[in-house]
């Protein structure tokens, strides 16, 4: 976002004289470089309200309400309980046939073919990449067990 502090602004911004330093994505710009056309001042300025009815920071001083995070923000978050249940199910049920075939493809070094195979079975590229990574981790664990 834009973090602005004011010094001297051209008249067409309808603000008293003073150069605006804008910080946009970590880089500093002058106002002429960032905005080619007049932009409403309330979009640029992000200062605290003054309590006065007129001026650049006009408005009643209020403390912003603390919004508690919505339940949807936690959707899909892996909890200890869920991880434990999935580990137990994996241990008891083992791998599905397509997962075993994916591991066989990884053993002979056909990573791309394994990805294409997983994509065909799962229907999405991102899910296939995630599944291939999971299968590679399982393969590494199997090799560590054999070595020790």
N, C-alpha and C positions, 0 to 999 in steps of 0.2 A: 504494500500500500504506500501511500504518500504521507510522509511525515514533514510538516511544514512549520517553519517559524518565520515571522515576518520582520523585514527591515524596511525596504523601499519598493513600492509596487507602482507600475504605470497607471495613469489615470483611468484607462478604459476598464479597469477592474472595479471601478466605483469604490475605491478604498483610499483613505488619506495617503499623502505621499509617504513613502518609506521604502529595496531589492528583496525579493522573496527567495530564500534558499529552500529548495525542495530536495528531499532525499527519497529516491525512488529505487527500490531493489538494491539498496546499499550504495548507490552511486549518487553523487551530488550533481544537480543540474541548475542552470539559471532558468528563470521563468520563461524567457524567450525560446529556449531550446525545447522545453517540455510541452508548452501549450502554444500553438500557432494562432489560435483564435480566442476571443474572450470567453472565459469560463466563469460561471457563477462562483462568488467568493466562498459561499458556504460549503462548496465541495472541496476547495483547497484548504481552508483554514480548519484546524482541529485544535483550537485552544479552549480552555475552560470558560464557562459562562461567567459574565461579570456581575450579573444581578441588575444591570441597567437596561432600560427598555430600548435604547438605540445604540448603534455602534456595531463594530465587527463581531464582538463576543456577546451580543445582546441575549437576554434571556434570564429566567429565574434560576437561581442556584439550587440544584437538587442533587441528592445522592442517588446514583444509578442503582436500580434494583439488582440484587444478585440473583441471576437465573440459575437454578439448579440444573445440572445436566439432564437432558431427556433420556428416557429409557433406551431409545433407539441408538444412542451413542455407544452402548455396551453390546449391541447385537453382534454376534460372531466372535466376541472376545473369548479366548480360551481360558477357562478356569481350571483350578487344580482338580476339581471333581471330574470335569469333562475329560481332561487329559488322562486321569487315572482310569476312567471307564473305558476310553478308547484303547489304552494300553492293554487292559485286561481282555477286551474283545479281540484285539490283534493276537494276543498270546494264545487264547483259547481257540479261536476260529482259524488262525493262520492267514495265508495269502490266498487271494482269489486266483483263478487260472490265468486271467489276463495279466495280473501282477507278476506271477511266476514267469510268464513268457517275456515280460518286460525285463525282468532280472536276467533271464537267459541272453537277451539281446545286449544288455549292458555288459555281461561277462565277456562276450566276444568282441566288445569294443564298438558296437553299433549304436552310438548314442542318438544319432539323428533318426535312425530307423525306429528306435525305442520311443522317441518323441512323437513321430508320426503315428506309431501304433497306439500310443496312449491318447493322442488327439482323436483318432478314429473312434476309440472306445468311449472317451469321456465327452467329446463334442466341443471342447473349447481349448484353444491354444494355451491359455494361462493355466487352466486346470491340468493340462497335460504336462506342462513344465514343472508344476508343483509336484505332480505324481512321480515324474522321473527323478526329481531331487530326492523325494521320499524313498524311492526304490534304491537309489544310489547309496543313501545312508544305511538302509537295511543290508545292502551288499557289503558295505564297509564293516558293519558290525559282525556279519557272518565271517568275513576274512579275519577280523581281530580274534574271534572265538577260535577259529582254526589255528591261528598262529600261536595262541597261548595254551 
